[in-house]
């Protein structure tokens, strides 16, 4: 069996060419050449045997030089896809690979590439960022024995390259992708632990007859997979890459639906689709030819700290140095780069450091809303301080009901964080000017910026002062009796605090992140689905995660739980899908893995003191940001939808009791009608529940062929 690289110049010029296997290769552009790699049974000496295209000798020579530079690949944000059959040695169908990559075209508008041989096929869509001329994928070693399809950036690729060169490896490009090939030969499955970056990749080792999948430590880049009815494994960056396969089993996971209604996202490793799973962050999976379907299991290669350290008197200086290094590493690009700039500390610090490191004025982007949530004035202060090329727009005119249909299309499943809408808007704004944007995501999780951390620390301190019987009895009774004052001043809304104090630590913290309590969300479900969910509680994963940490460190327990649930499931999913929907790469320096470990391990007093979070990060920010910015309260990056939804009550009622919801058989439409009525009348604020239901309706409306009740029982899932 021989592996051939069919060069663009040898194949065609804006024509189709059919290879011996029947796979068709199409031309992308002369400026971004690519190769289609395929194994055949007979050695073919010239690709021109397959297609007739007369080029001048000079042009053929130039294109061949470009195609040789391709060998092979470069750092890029991309869409990856592939098929692997551990038993059947057939070459995967080209039509399937193309369907999977076409569904992810937005992730890589600059080019495409394919590789196919017995057992395995790869597809790739490329958004070129680094090594523009030499960055096509899939990428292979000289002998074709190792092939990779890669989405992401490896920020320490230069140091790894030097290490590999010292071991005798010879490189032909300056791309970070080539480091994965040589790194696999040198270190095998230990490779992911050596990488610093955001990544999701699949690597085929022909000699070892094995497929290797890996995803970055925090989950910045996605990787989904599904076992198909024929025993093959399909994988793709996005859910849409898998639903493009007609043979994919269709069915909705009822436990995932309950999780979504509770949390606003489907936590790892599940998706709303029963057949589709996510490779969890910091995990890898090794599949071998000859092993039965499902034999491989994800294995963890990185973990955040579960105990706190001593900190140090020089913590502020240490953090400043770490932030400087993380920001500068993420400014690696051969295309225009900018930064998201809100009025917050996190994005302000990133912007300040990036502006100082840039050799020219940094482009910055802000999306604002009329009213209390408008951060444009605050962002303008930072932009003026650092003389950035600042662009700001008003996002208040968005039709959220229309976006409730668009969001599930982008995510491939319901997604309940409505800040995805302005995130999409600011990504669209930024993409008009740059290809890469830095963001401040991660600061709240790493340095304890969320208000719920302060409440949890206070509740835990109170728990330890009160006997368990008193807490559960007296405080539990008070919590049940206290009215739910959604529209009252914040200091009067004590129901959540009383409830948390009455519960054990993990259950109490789950209560602060749960969007819809069990009685409220289950009351919206059809009786049959409600019965199927009996015995399942989404809080169990939080109890398990928090039990893995030092029980004397409640703040670290909460941060650790968020790092495994909310961060990858909500924040990073939101940023990746919305930015890649418009072909923009977003890099969050605050999620550098070493910085994350250092920040999480700080003593609680260095993160949270006097009711104020991110203490040590604030000390750094004071050296970088205007004083007036440091004094203002934290705001969320989202519009207030409660008033909009009251005004749009009739449209919402029609949507939520319409054909998609009725035909699904999942919901009690009378309960939903009552919910809309209460919100419209101002009796209760059901904004969160209504948004969750609207995006579920949007998902169902776009998935008309999705049958229900085809998933394992809840008891099977829990086991």
C-alpha positions as CSV (number, residue, x, y, z in Angstrom):
1,X,0.0,0.0,0.0
2,X,1.5,3.3,-1.0
3,X,0.6,6.8,0.2
4,X,0.6,9.5,-2.4
5,X,0.5,13.3,-2.2
6,X,-1.3,14.7,-5.2
7,X,-0.1,18.2,-5.7
8,X,-2.4,21.0,-6.8
9,X,-0.1,21.9,-9.7
10,X,0.0,18.3,-10.9
11,X,-3.7,17.7,-10.7
12,X,-5.7,20.5,-12.1
13,X,-6.4,24.1,-12.6
14,X,-10.0,24.8,-11.7
15,X,-11.1,21.4,-12.8
16,X,-12.1,18.2,-11.0
17,X,-9.9,15.1,-11.0
18,X,-10.9,11.6,-9.9
19,X,-8.4,9.5,-8.0
20,X,-8.2,5.7,-8.3
21,X,-10.4,5.2,-5.3
22,X,-13.1,7.4,-6.8
23,X,-12.5,10.3,-4.5
24,X,-12.8,13.7,-6.2
25,X,-10.4,16.5,-5.3
26,X,-11.6,20.1,-5.9
27,X,-9.4,23.2,-6.2
28,X,-9.5,25.7,-3.4
29,X,-7.4,28.6,-4.5
30,X,-4.0,29.0,-6.2
31,X,-3.0,31.2,-3.3
32,X,-3.6,28.5,-0.6
33,X,-2.6,25.3,-2.3
34,X,-3.5,22.0,-0.6
35,X,-2.9,18.3,-1.2
36,X,-5.3,15.4,-1.0
37,X,-3.5,12.5,0.5
38,X,-4.8,9.0,-0.3
39,X,-3.5,5.5,-0.2
40,X,-3.9,3.3,-3.3
41,X,-2.9,-0.2,-4.2
42,X,-0.6,0.7,-7.0
43,X,2.2,3.2,-7.1
44,X,1.4,6.1,-9.5
45,X,4.3,8.1,-10.5
46,X,2.5,11.2,-11.8
47,X,-0.6,12.8,-10.5
48,X,-1.2,14.2,-14.0
49,X,-2.3,10.7,-14.9
50,X,-5.6,11.5,-13.2
51,X,-6.4,15.0,-14.6
52,X,-5.4,17.0,-17.6
53,X,-4.4,20.6,-16.9
54,X,-1.8,22.4,-19.0
55,X,0.2,24.9,-17.0
56,X,3.2,26.8,-18.1
57,X,6.5,25.4,-16.8
58,X,7.2,28.5,-14.7
59,X,3.7,28.4,-13.1
60,X,4.0,24.6,-12.5
61,X,7.3,25.1,-10.8
62,X,6.0,27.9,-8.6
63,X,2.9,25.9,-7.6
64,X,5.1,22.9,-6.9
65,X,7.3,25.0,-4.6
66,X,4.2,26.2,-2.8
67,X,2.9,22.7,-2.5
68,X,6.2,21.5,-1.1
69,X,6.0,24.2,1.5
70,X,2.7,22.6,2.5
71,X,4.5,19.6,3.8
72,X,2.7,20.0,5.9
73,X,0.4,22.4,7.8
74,X,0.4,25.5,10.0
75,X,-1.1,27.0,13.1
76,X,-4.7,27.9,12.4
77,X,-8.2,28.0,13.8
78,X,-10.0,25.3,11.9
79,X,-12.7,22.7,11.6
80,X,-11.5,19.2,11.9
81,X,-13.5,16.0,10.9
82,X,-12.7,12.4,10.4
83,X,-13.9,8.8,10.3
84,X,-12.1,5.7,11.8
85,X,-13.2,2.1,11.5
86,X,-11.2,-0.2,13.8
87,X,-12.4,-3.4,12.0
88,X,-13.3,-2.6,8.4
89,X,-10.2,-1.7,6.3
90,X,-12.2,0.2,3.7
91,X,-11.2,3.8,2.8
92,X,-13.9,6.1,4.3
93,X,-16.2,7.7,1.7
94,X,-15.1,11.0,0.3
95,X,-18.7,12.2,0.3
96,X,-19.0,11.7,4.0
97,X,-15.7,13.6,4.7
98,X,-16.8,16.4,2.5
99,X,-20.2,16.7,4.1
100,X,-18.6,16.9,7.6
101,X,-16.2,19.6,6.5
102,X,-18.7,21.5,4.5
103,X,-20.9,21.8,7.6
104,X,-18.0,23.5,9.3
105,X,-17.0,25.8,6.5
106,X,-17.3,28.9,8.7
107,X,-14.5,27.6,10.9
108,X,-12.1,27.6,8.0
109,X,-12.9,29.8,5.0
110,X,-9.3,29.9,3.7
111,X,-9.0,26.4,2.4
112,X,-9.7,22.7,2.8
113,X,-7.9,19.4,2.7
114,X,-8.5,15.7,3.0
115,X,-6.6,12.5,3.7
116,X,-8.0,9.0,3.2
117,X,-6.5,5.5,3.5
118,X,-7.7,2.1,4.8
119,X,-9.4,2.5,8.2
120,X,-9.2,6.3,8.4
121,X,-10.1,9.5,6.7
122,X,-9.5,13.1,7.8
123,X,-11.1,16.4,6.6
124,X,-10.0,19.9,7.4
125,X,-11.2,23.5,7.0
126,X,-8.6,26.2,7.5
127,X,-8.6,29.7,8.9
128,X,-5.0,30.7,8.3
129,X,-3.3,32.5,11.2
130,X,0.4,31.5,11.2
131,X,2.6,30.3,8.3
132,X,0.0,31.3,5.7
133,X,1.8,29.9,2.7
134,X,2.9,26.6,4.4
135,X,-0.1,25.8,6.6
136,X,-2.5,23.5,4.7
137,X,-3.8,20.4,6.4
138,X,-4.1,17.5,7.0
139,X,-0.4,17.3,7.5
140,X,1.9,14.3,7.3
141,X,5.5,13.3,8.0
142,X,7.9,12.7,5.1
143,X,7.1,9.1,4.8
144,X,3.3,9.6,5.3
145,X,3.2,7.3,8.3
146,X,1.8,9.9,10.6
147,X,-1.0,12.3,9.7
148,X,-2.7,15.0,11.8
149,X,-5.7,17.3,11.5
150,X,-5.5,20.0,14.0
151,X,-7.5,23.0,15.3
152,X,-5.8,25.5,17.5
153,X,-2.5,27.1,18.4
154,X,0.5,25.7,20.2
155,X,2.1,28.7,21.9
156,X,5.3,26.8,23.0
157,X,5.9,25.3,19.6
158,X,9.2,27.0,19.1
159,X,10.7,25.6,22.4
160,X,9.3,22.2,21.5
161,X,10.8,22.5,18.0
162,X,14.2,23.2,19.5
163,X,14.0,20.2,21.8
164,X,13.0,18.0,18.9
165,X,15.7,19.3,16.6
166,X,18.2,18.4,19.3
167,X,16.8,14.9,19.2
168,X,17.5,14.7,15.5
169,X,14.1,15.7,14.0
170,X,14.2,17.7,10.8
171,X,11.5,20.3,10.1
172,X,10.3,21.7,6.8
173,X,7.9,24.4,7.9
174,X,7.8,26.9,10.8
175,X,4.2,25.8,11.6
176,X,3.1,24.6,15.0
177,X,1.3,21.7,13.4
178,X,4.5,20.0,12.3
179,X,5.5,20.0,16.0
180,X,2.6,17.6,16.6
181,X,3.9,15.1,14.1
182,X,7.5,15.0,15.4
183,X,6.3,15.3,18.9
184,X,4.2,12.1,18.5
185,X,7.2,10.3,17.2
186,X,9.3,11.4,20.1
187,X,6.8,11.3,23.0
188,X,3.8,9.3,21.9
189,X,0.7,9.7,24.2
190,X,2.8,12.0,26.5
191,X,2.6,14.7,23.8
192,X,-0.5,16.6,25.0
193,X,1.0,17.1,28.5
194,X,3.9,19.0,26.8
195,X,1.7,21.4,24.8
196,X,0.8,24.9,25.9
197,X,-2.0,26.2,23.9
198,X,-5.6,25.7,22.8
199,X,-6.0,22.6,20.7
200,X,-8.1,19.7,19.5
201,X,-6.5,17.3,17.1
202,X,-6.7,13.8,15.7
203,X,-3.5,12.0,14.7
204,X,-3.2,8.8,12.7
205,X,-0.2,6.5,13.3
206,X,-0.2,4.0,10.4
207,X,2.7,2.0,11.8
208,X,1.1,1.7,15.2
209,X,-2.3,1.2,13.6
210,X,-3.9,3.7,16.0
211,X,-5.9,6.9,16.1
212,X,-5.1,9.5,18.8
213,X,-7.5,12.3,19.8
214,X,-6.7,15.1,22.3
215,X,-8.2,18.3,23.6
216,X,-6.6,21.2,25.5
217,X,-6.6,21.4,29.3
218,X,-9.4,24.0,29.7
219,X,-11.6,23.1,26.8
220,X,-10.9,26.2,24.6
221,X,-11.3,24.1,21.4
222,X,-14.1,21.6,21.0
223,X,-14.0,18.0,19.8
224,X,-17.1,15.9,19.4
225,X,-17.4,12.2,18.5
226,X,-20.0,9.5,17.9
227,X,-20.0,5.7,17.4
228,X,-21.8,5.0,14.2
229,X,-24.1,1.9,13.6
230,X,-21.4,0.3,11.4
231,X,-18.9,0.3,14.3
232,X,-16.9,3.3,13.0
233,X,-16.0,6.4,15.0
234,X,-16.9,9.8,13.6
235,X,-15.4,13.0,15.1
236,X,-15.7,16.7,14.3
237,X,-15.0,20.1,15.9
238,X,-18.7,20.9,16.0
239,X,-21.9,18.9,16.4
240,X,-22.9,20.0,12.9
241,X,-20.0,18.0,11.5
242,X,-21.6,14.9,12.9
243,X,-25.2,15.6,12.2
244,X,-24.2,16.0,8.6
245,X,-23.9,12.2,8.4
246,X,-27.2,10.6,7.5
247,X,-26.3,7.4,9.4
248,X,-25.9,9.1,12.7
249,X,-28.5,7.8,15.2
250,X,-31.0,10.5,15.9
251,X,-32.3,10.9,19.4
252,X,-32.5,13.4,22.2
253,X,-30.9,12.6,25.6
254,X,-33.5,13.4,28.3
255,X,-30.9,13.7,31.0
256,X,-29.0,16.3,28.9
257,X,-32.3,18.2,28.4
258,X,-32.8,18.3,32.2
259,X,-29.2,19.4,32.7
260,X,-29.7,22.2,30.1
261,X,-32.8,23.5,31.7
262,X,-31.1,23.5,35.1
263,X,-27.8,25.0,34.1
264,X,-28.3,26.7,30.7
265,X,-25.8,24.4,29.0
266,X,-25.2,20.7,28.6
267,X,-22.2,19.8,30.7
268,X,-19.3,17.7,29.5
269,X,-19.1,15.1,28.1
270,X,-22.8,14.8,27.0
271,X,-24.6,16.8,24.3
272,X,-28.3,17.1,23.7
273,X,-27.9,14.3,21.1
274,X,-27.8,10.9,22.7
275,X,-25.3,9.6,20.1
276,X,-22.8,12.5,20.3
277,X,-20.3,13.0,23.1
278,X,-17.6,15.5,23.8
279,X,-14.0,14.6,24.5
280,X,-13.7,16.3,27.9
281,X,-11.0,19.0,28.4
282,X,-7.6,17.8,29.3
283,X,-8.4,14.3,27.9
284,X,-7.1,12.1,25.2
285,X,-8.3,8.9,23.6
286,X,-6.3,6.2,21.9
287,X,-8.1,3.9,19.5
288,X,-6.5,0.9,17.9
289,X,-7.2,-1.1,14.8
290,X,-8.7,-4.4,15.8
291,X,-10.4,-3.2,19.0
292,X,-14.2,-3.3,19.1
293,X,-16.2,-0.1,19.0
294,X,-16.4,1.6,22.4
295,X,-13.3,-0.1,23.8
296,X,-11.3,3.1,24.1
297,X,-12.1,5.5,27.0
298,X,-11.0,9.1,27.5
299,X,-7.9,9.5,29.8
300,X,-7.0,12.6,31.7
301,X,-3.5,14.1,31.0
302,X,-3.8,17.4,33.1
303,X,-5.5,18.4,36.3
304,X,-5.9,21.7,38.1
305,X,-4.7,21.9,41.7
306,X,-6.9,20.5,44.4
307,X,-5.1,22.1,47.3
308,X,-4.0,25.7,48.0
309,X,-0.4,26.8,48.4
310,X,1.3,29.4,50.5
311,X,1.0,32.3,48.1
312,X,3.8,34.8,48.8
313,X,4.5,38.5,49.5
314,X,5.5,39.0,45.8
315,X,2.3,37.6,44.4
316,X,1.4,40.8,42.6
317,X,4.8,41.0,40.8
318,X,4.6,37.3,40.0
319,X,1.2,37.6,38.5
320,X,2.3,40.6,36.4
321,X,5.2,38.6,35.0
322,X,2.9,35.6,34.3
323,X,0.3,37.8,32.6
324,X,2.9,39.5,30.5
325,X,4.2,36.2,29.3
326,X,0.7,34.8,28.6
327,X,-0.4,37.8,26.6
328,X,2.7,38.0,24.5
329,X,2.6,34.3,23.7
330,X,-0.9,34.7,22.4
331,X,0.0,37.6,20.1
332,X,1.7,35.2,17.7
333,X,0.0,35.8,14.3
334,X,0.7,36.6,10.7
335,X,-2.7,38.3,10.4
336,X,-4.3,41.4,12.0
337,X,-4.8,41.0,15.7
338,X,-7.0,43.0,18.2
339,X,-8.7,42.6,21.6
340,X,-12.2,42.6,23.0
341,X,-12.5,45.5,25.4
342,X,-15.4,45.8,27.9
343,X,-15.4,48.1,30.9
344,X,-14.2,45.2,33.1
345,X,-10.9,44.6,34.8
346,X,-10.0,41.3,32.9
347,X,-10.3,42.6,29.4
348,X,-8.7,45.9,30.5
349,X,-5.6,44.2,31.9
350,X,-5.3,42.0,28.7
351,X,-5.7,45.1,26.5
352,X,-3.2,47.1,28.5
353,X,-0.5,44.5,28.3
354,X,-1.2,43.7,24.7
355,X,-1.1,47.4,23.7
356,X,2.3,47.8,25.5
357,X,3.7,44.7,23.7
358,X,2.3,45.6,20.2
359,X,4.6,47.4,17.8
360,X,1.6,49.5,16.5
361,X,-1.7,50.7,17.9
362,X,-3.8,47.8,19.0
363,X,-7.4,47.4,17.5
364,X,-10.0,47.1,20.3
365,X,-13.7,46.3,20.1
366,X,-16.7,47.0,22.4
367,X,-20.4,46.2,22.1
368,X,-22.6,48.3,24.4
369,X,-26.3,48.5,25.5
370,X,-28.3,51.5,26.4
371,X,-28.9,51.7,30.2
372,X,-27.0,50.3,33.2
373,X,-25.3,47.6,31.2
374,X,-23.6,50.0,28.8
375,X,-19.8,49.6,29.1
376,X,-18.8,51.7,26.2
377,X,-17.8,54.8,28.2
378,X,-15.6,52.7,30.5
379,X,-14.0,50.9,27.6
380,X,-13.3,54.2,26.0
381,X,-11.2,55.2,29.0
382,X,-8.9,52.3,28.5
383,X,-8.8,52.8,24.7
384,X,-7.8,56.4,25.2
385,X,-5.1,55.5,27.8
386,X,-3.4,53.1,25.4
387,X,-4.2,54.9,22.2
388,X,-5.9,51.9,20.6
389,X,-7.8,52.0,17.3
390,X,-11.1,51.6,19.1
391,X,-14.4,50.6,17.5
392,X,-17.7,50.5,19.5
393,X,-21.2,49.7,18.5
394,X,-24.7,49.6,20.1
395,X,-26.1,46.1,20.4
396,X,-29.5,47.1,21.8
397,X,-31.5,46.6,18.6
398,X,-31.1,42.8,18.5
399,X,-34.2,40.7,18.0
400,X,-33.7,38.0,20.6
401,X,-36.6,35.9,19.5
402,X,-35.0,35.6,16.1
403,X,-31.7,34.9,17.7
404,X,-33.4,32.1,19.7
405,X,-33.6,30.2,16.4
406,X,-30.1,31.2,15.3
407,X,-28.2,30.2,18.5
408,X,-29.1,26.4,18.3
409,X,-28.0,26.4,14.7
410,X,-24.6,27.8,15.7
411,X,-24.2,25.6,18.7
412,X,-25.8,22.4,17.3
413,X,-27.9,22.2,20.5
414,X,-29.7,24.5,22.9
415,X,-27.5,27.1,24.6
416,X,-29.0,29.1,27.4
417,X,-26.5,31.9,28.1
418,X,-28.1,34.8,26.3
419,X,-24.8,36.8,26.4
420,X,-24.0,34.6,23.4
421,X,-26.0,37.1,21.4
422,X,-23.8,40.2,22.1
423,X,-20.7,37.9,22.0
424,X,-21.7,37.0,18.4
425,X,-22.3,40.7,17.7
426,X,-18.9,41.9,19.0
427,X,-17.2,39.0,17.2
428,X,-18.9,40.1,14.0
429,X,-17.7,43.6,14.6
430,X,-14.1,42.5,15.3
431,X,-14.0,40.2,12.2
432,X,-14.5,43.2,10.0
433,X,-11.1,44.5,11.1
434,X,-9.0,41.5,12.4
435,X,-8.7,37.7,12.3
436,X,-7.5,37.2,15.9
437,X,-8.9,38.8,19.1
438,X,-7.6,38.5,22.6
439,X,-10.2,38.2,25.4
440,X,-10.4,38.5,29.2
441,X,-12.3,35.2,29.7
442,X,-11.2,33.1,32.6
443,X,-10.4,35.9,35.1
444,X,-13.5,35.3,37.2
445,X,-13.0,31.6,37.4
446,X,-9.3,31.7,38.2
447,X,-9.2,34.7,40.6
448,X,-12.7,34.3,42.2
449,X,-14.5,37.2,40.6
450,X,-18.1,35.9,40.6
451,X,-20.4,37.2,43.3
452,X,-21.5,33.6,44.0
453,X,-18.0,32.8,45.3
454,X,-18.4,35.5,48.0
455,X,-21.9,34.2,48.9
456,X,-20.6,30.6,49.0
457,X,-17.7,31.5,51.3
458,X,-20.1,33.4,53.6
459,X,-22.6,30.6,53.6
460,X,-19.9,28.0,54.4
461,X,-18.6,30.1,57.2
462,X,-22.1,30.3,58.6
463,X,-22.6,26.6,58.2
464,X,-19.6,25.9,60.3
465,X,-21.0,28.0,63.1
466,X,-24.4,26.3,63.2
467,X,-25.3,22.7,64.1
468,X,-26.5,20.8,61.1
469,X,-29.9,20.2,62.6
470,X,-30.5,23.9,63.1
471,X,-29.3,24.7,59.6
472,X,-31.5,22.2,57.9
473,X,-34.5,22.8,60.1
474,X,-34.7,26.5,60.9
475,X,-32.9,27.9,57.8
476,X,-34.7,25.4,55.5
477,X,-38.1,26.5,56.8
478,X,-37.2,30.1,56.4
479,X,-36.0,29.5,52.9
480,X,-39.2,27.8,52.0
481,X,-41.4,30.5,53.6
482,X,-39.4,33.5,52.2
483,X,-41.1,34.9,49.0
484,X,-39.2,34.8,45.7
485,X,-38.8,38.6,45.2
486,X,-37.4,38.7,41.7
487,X,-38.1,42.4,41.2
488,X,-37.3,43.6,44.7
489,X,-34.0,45.3,45.6
490,X,-31.1,42.9,45.8
491,X,-30.8,43.1,49.6
492,X,-34.3,41.8,49.9
493,X,-33.7,38.7,47.8
494,X,-32.6,36.4,50.6
495,X,-34.3,33.2,49.5
496,X,-31.2,31.8,47.7
497,X,-28.9,32.7,50.6
498,X,-31.2,31.1,53.1
499,X,-31.5,28.0,50.9
500,X,-27.8,27.7,50.5
501,X,-27.1,27.9,54.2
502,X,-29.7,25.2,54.9
503,X,-28.0,22.8,52.6
504,X,-24.6,21.0,52.6
505,X,-21.8,22.8,50.9
506,X,-22.0,21.1,47.5
507,X,-25.7,21.3,47.3
508,X,-25.7,24.9,48.5
509,X,-23.2,25.9,45.8
510,X,-25.2,24.0,43.1
511,X,-28.2,26.1,44.2
512,X,-26.3,29.3,43.3
513,X,-25.5,28.1,39.8
514,X,-28.8,26.4,39.0
515,X,-30.9,28.5,36.8
516,X,-34.2,26.6,37.2
517,X,-34.8,24.6,40.4
518,X,-36.1,21.0,40.1
519,X,-39.7,21.8,40.8
520,X,-39.9,24.6,38.4
521,X,-38.2,22.9,35.4
522,X,-39.8,19.5,35.9
523,X,-43.2,21.2,36.1
524,X,-42.6,22.3,32.5
525,X,-42.0,18.8,31.2
526,X,-44.5,16.3,29.9
527,X,-45.5,13.7,32.6
528,X,-43.8,10.8,30.7
529,X,-40.5,12.6,30.5
530,X,-40.8,13.7,34.1
531,X,-41.2,10.1,35.1
532,X,-38.2,9.1,33.1
533,X,-36.1,11.6,35.0
534,X,-37.2,10.4,38.4
535,X,-34.1,9.7,40.5
536,X,-31.7,12.0,38.5
537,X,-30.3,15.2,40.1
538,X,-27.9,17.5,38.2
539,X,-26.3,18.5,41.5
540,X,-24.6,15.1,41.8
541,X,-21.7,16.1,39.5
542,X,-21.0,19.2,41.6
543,X,-20.9,17.1,44.8
544,X,-18.5,14.7,43.1
545,X,-16.2,17.5,41.8
546,X,-16.1,19.4,45.1
547,X,-15.3,16.3,47.0
548,X,-12.1,16.0,45.0
549,X,-10.7,19.1,46.6
550,X,-9.5,20.0,50.1
551,X,-12.7,20.2,52.3
552,X,-11.1,23.0,54.2
553,X,-11.0,25.2,51.1
554,X,-14.6,26.0,50.1
555,X,-13.6,28.7,47.7
556,X,-11.2,26.4,45.8
557,X,-14.0,23.7,45.8
558,X,-16.3,26.1,44.0
559,X,-13.7,27.3,41.5
560,X,-12.7,23.7,40.8
561,X,-16.3,22.7,40.1
562,X,-16.7,25.7,37.8
563,X,-13.5,24.8,35.9
564,X,-15.0,21.5,35.0
565,X,-18.6,22.6,34.3
566,X,-19.4,26.2,33.7
567,X,-16.1,27.3,32.1
568,X,-16.0,24.7,29.3
569,X,-19.8,24.2,29.1
570,X,-20.8,27.8,29.0
571,X,-18.0,30.4,28.7
572,X,-15.6,28.7,26.3
573,X,-18.3,27.1,24.3
574,X,-20.0,30.5,23.8
575,X,-16.7,32.2,22.8
576,X,-15.7,29.4,20.4
577,X,-19.0,28.9,18.6
578,X,-19.9,32.6,18.2
579,X,-16.5,33.7,17.1
580,X,-15.9,30.8,14.8
581,X,-19.4,31.4,13.3
582,X,-17.8,34.5,11.8
583,X,-14.3,33.0,11.3
584,X,-12.7,34.9,14.1
585,X,-10.1,33.3,16.4
586,X,-10.3,34.3,20.1
587,X,-7.5,33.7,22.5
588,X,-7.9,34.1,26.3
589,X,-4.5,34.7,28.0
590,X,-5.9,34.4,31.5
591,X,-6.5,30.7,30.8
592,X,-2.8,29.9,30.3
593,X,-2.7,26.5,32.1
594,X,0.3,27.4,34.3
595,X,-1.4,30.7,35.2
596,X,-4.6,28.8,36.0
597,X,-2.7,26.4,38.3
598,X,-0.9,29.3,40.0
599,X,-4.1,31.3,40.5
600,X,-6.3,28.5,41.8
601,X,-3.6,27.5,44.3
602,X,-3.5,31.0,45.9
603,X,-4.8,31.2,49.4
604,X,-8.4,32.4,49.6
605,X,-7.4,35.7,51.2
606,X,-5.4,36.6,48.1
607,X,-8.4,36.1,45.9
608,X,-11.3,37.2,48.1
609,X,-11.3,39.7,50.9
610,X,-13.7,42.2,52.3
611,X,-16.4,41.0,49.9
612,X,-14.3,41.8,46.9
613,X,-13.0,39.2,44.5
614,X,-9.9,39.0,42.3
615,X,-7.8,40.8,44.9
616,X,-4.4,40.0,43.5
617,X,-5.6,40.6,39.9
618,X,-7.0,44.0,41.0
619,X,-3.5,44.9,42.4
620,X,-2.1,44.3,39.0
621,X,-5.0,46.2,37.3
622,X,-4.3,49.3,39.5
623,X,-1.0,49.6,37.7
624,X,-2.6,49.4,34.3
625,X,-6.1,50.9,34.4
626,X,-7.7,54.3,35.2
627,X,-8.7,54.7,38.8
628,X,-12.4,55.4,38.0
629,X,-12.6,52.0,36.3
630,X,-11.3,50.2,39.4
631,X,-14.1,51.7,41.5
632,X,-17.1,50.6,39.5
633,X,-19.2,47.5,40.2
634,X,-18.9,44.4,38.0
635,X,-21.4,44.1,35.2
636,X,-22.5,41.2,33.0
637,X,-22.0,41.3,29.3
638,X,-25.7,40.9,28.4
639,X,-28.8,42.8,27.8
640,X,-31.8,42.8,30.3
641,X,-34.5,40.7,28.6
642,X,-37.2,40.8,31.2
643,X,-38.9,43.9,29.8
644,X,-38.5,42.8,26.2
645,X,-40.1,39.5,27.0
646,X,-43.1,41.1,28.7
647,X,-43.6,43.3,25.6
648,X,-43.2,40.2,23.4
649,X,-45.5,38.0,25.4
650,X,-47.8,37.1,22.5
651,X,-44.9,36.2,20.1
652,X,-43.3,34.1,22.8
653,X,-46.6,32.3,23.6
654,X,-47.1,31.4,20.0
655,X,-43.5,30.2,19.7
656,X,-43.5,28.1,22.8
657,X,-46.9,26.5,22.2
658,X,-46.4,26.0,18.5
659,X,-45.8,23.0,16.2
660,X,-42.2,22.3,17.2
661,X,-42.9,22.2,20.9
662,X,-46.2,20.4,20.6
663,X,-44.9,17.7,18.2
664,X,-41.8,17.0,20.4
665,X,-44.0,15.6,23.2
666,X,-41.4,16.8,25.7
667,X,-43.3,19.6,27.4
668,X,-46.5,20.5,29.2
669,X,-47.8,23.3,27.1
670,X,-50.4,24.4,29.7
671,X,-47.6,24.9,32.2
672,X,-45.6,26.9,29.6
673,X,-48.6,29.1,28.8
674,X,-49.0,29.8,32.5
675,X,-45.3,30.7,32.7
676,X,-45.6,33.2,29.8
677,X,-48.8,34.7,31.4
678,X,-47.1,35.2,34.7
679,X,-44.1,36.9,33.2
680,X,-46.2,39.1,30.9
681,X,-48.3,40.3,33.8
682,X,-45.2,41.1,35.9
683,X,-46.2,38.6,38.6
684,X,-42.8,36.7,38.3
685,X,-39.7,37.3,36.4
686,X,-39.3,34.1,34.3
687,X,-36.8,35.6,31.8
688,X,-34.3,32.7,32.3
689,X,-36.8,30.0,31.9
690,X,-38.4,31.6,28.8
691,X,-35.0,32.0,27.2
692,X,-34.1,28.4,27.8
693,X,-37.4,27.3,26.4
694,X,-37.1,29.6,23.4
695,X,-33.7,28.1,22.4
696,X,-35.0,24.6,22.9
697,X,-37.9,25.5,20.6
698,X,-35.3,26.9,18.1
699,X,-33.4,23.6,18.3
700,X,-36.5,21.5,17.8
701,X,-37.7,23.7,14.9
702,X,-34.4,23.1,13.1
703,X,-34.3,19.4,13.9
704,X,-37.6,18.2,12.5
705,X,-36.3,14.7,11.9
706,X,-35.1,14.2,15.5
707,X,-37.3,11.5,17.1
708,X,-37.7,11.4,20.8
709,X,-37.6,8.7,23.4
710,X,-34.8,6.7,21.7
711,X,-32.2,7.1,24.4
712,X,-31.0,4.9,27.3
713,X,-33.0,5.1,30.5
714,X,-31.9,7.5,33.2
715,X,-31.0,4.6,35.4
716,X,-28.6,3.4,32.6
717,X,-27.1,6.9,32.2
718,X,-26.5,7.3,35.9
719,X,-24.9,3.9,36.1
